[in-house]
């Protein structure tokens, strides 16, 4: 401390020992910022995956509801068990379009299953389970719990849609499969 009359001047002798301290602070701040940005990037990736999965759940729910409504619109075809056949392939068009042609109950059942599974225009139509959901599978089966034979009238159905999720929660290298099922009476 140097006294110069009214003003006292304090001389700092420790300035020599503090060289580079600011550079160290900047380095620590950069490391903390990098860690924070990595956390934000991971959070963003997780959010995008869940947004995609929510989209798939919404699509599956809508397609499942469409299938149930189509079965209910053809009650005699449902009771006669016309909906308990194998799902039609999307690579082969149905023989009759029930949009413009008159169809029997069995033809309407086949057309309904084809339309919900493949879209109205088949394999290249992006409106069916096959195109809207990754590895999407639509299943419809008679689920009567009574002891009547399988050929008897079906009064209870189970419809389900399965697809592969975009995330791998159990870290086995394979996307998890999600399924929505609905039991209903036509």
Helices and strands as residue ranges (DSSP letters): E 2-4, E 7-9, G 14-18, H 21-73, H 75-79, H 105-118, H 129-132, E 137-142, E 157-164, E 177-184
